[in-house]
Amino acid sequence: MRGIRIVRSTTPWILSIIARTHSNFTYTRSVECARPIIEARNSEFSIFSSSFSMSNLEFPSATANPRLQEECRKNDGGDEDGDNDGDDDDDEEGEELKDDAVKQLRVRDEGLVRDINTVVGILQELGSNRVEMKNKQYDVRATKELVDEVLSRVRNDWETAFTFFLWAGKQPGYAHSVREYHSMISILGKMRKFDTAWALIDEMKGSRTGVSLVKPHTLLIMIRRYCAVHDVARAINTFYAYKRFKFDMGMDEFHGLLSALCRYKNVQDAEHLLFCNKDVFPFNSKSFNIVLNGWCNLIGSPREAERVWMEMGKRGIRYDVVSYASIMSCHSKAGNLYKVFKLYEQMKKMGIIPDRKVYNAVIHALAKGGLVKEAFNLVKTMEEKGIAPDVVTYNSLIKPLCRARKIVEAREVLEEMLRRGLSPTIRTYHAFLRMVRTAEEVFVLLEKMREIDCQPTIETYIMLIRKFCRWRQLDSVFKVWNEICQSGLGPDRGSYIVLIHGLFLNGKLKEAYKFYTEMKEKQLLLEPKIDDMIQTWLANKHITECQIKESKDTQSGRGQSGKQTRAVSEKTDQKKDFVRRPETRMVVRERGFSFWDH
């Protein structure tokens, strides 16, 4: 590939409020951009006065108002214009975004629910016994709904998912549709089983039936999965495959590639790709907006955002409302209130009408800067302009207020949100979960979430595991872990890493090793730092056992020779070097335990 350079308090009130294989593609990495890629996307806001009471507030019933259920189920997207969780300590590092191809089916048919539970139960019981699982006769009939839901529930165990997928494909009267193929390809790609995913795509080409099921979105799933593991070269080679499958390679497809790159923080690569291919895919506002949004909301770098912003001006690329929304959101998150206001005024002078995203960015900046009354006033102005506040608007207020521990203001915003019939989203709950200070409050709040059918996500559970590990409440840690397993969300790689690290830092080394072994058995990619910690502990454990044995042998008159003793001593000195490292000593001092404990 010569078309791109690859660069590398206790708050009880909260609880009462929320009581409502194959690829033929070859690739190389080059340092020069020699040819375009085509050769081979102002009145006050009305709130309750300080005298109002929260004691009688009830959460809207989910059954009485189906709209609230639907609102809660909607994904807020990767960014909430000031309510992006990406910069939070409690969020998963390198959070993996869910692909559109893998979505949980809302099941209402009782018979179908029973069949799904039966299959999932069998799959969990058989565990790693793939041979028995493959030959198992299920007393159910394979349907698209059944396969969709089962794949969704076991999506973090690719072998189980794939074995079931193959079984379903052989059942009489059933054939996989595009949706089931996409779900399985997405699961395989997430677990880096790209050869197997390509084998499925070859099968989709219809060599036996003569009808191809491969769609442009099929290749986009693969592009996204390559981008997620930062294999930019293969992502670009997959973009070439549009031609091979006789799909268009127009501006929309190019924007899809840029969006996938930026979505998984390969923003520098996306920018380089944009400039390399300016002759084939001419510059336009949307192309630059994708890269600008990457720097603004995915990377969160005001400096790089300003550089791209200036580049747009120099090249005569027209700023639009999307451009302003992105850069204002970036400065809003950085707390640069003056810059947000300056851009807001500049936009109005250019005759660009602010949209909801722009208003949300300014509202978030005001709330984060402590100007709560002004933020409420802007919500009112927004309504006067005919733009109704949405859940993101209220989350843009709630999140900074919760972070600033402004309890009264946060609950007033929540009350207004509920009064308008808007249901809190998972991000709303995350803001309040970060404020609670006891395990009891956490689990009560989780129960209230489920009552309105707003189910915790894997990011919710990871945040709580981190929180309980910091509190040294390991019983609560394992309670959350059991909920992850029973929910069908995981455990995935991220949850294993957080759990193992938390147990290790709490001195529970044997338990950490148990989950480390389980993670390896599932063929999940290991974290190098955790691998180093576990291997060092195992070595130290072995040496300690040898020393104890030698000591006993010596006392009983069956001691080893001096030469063997010196050999063990030398090994001990080598392993102790790990503990002498500055970074290790710092962690040990902070966490208050020794690697030699337990």
Summary of the structure (lengths in Angstrom):
residues: 598
radius of gyration: 27.3
end to end distance: 52.0
largest distance: 93.9
contacts: 1869
relative contact order: 0.10
helix: 63%
strand: 0%
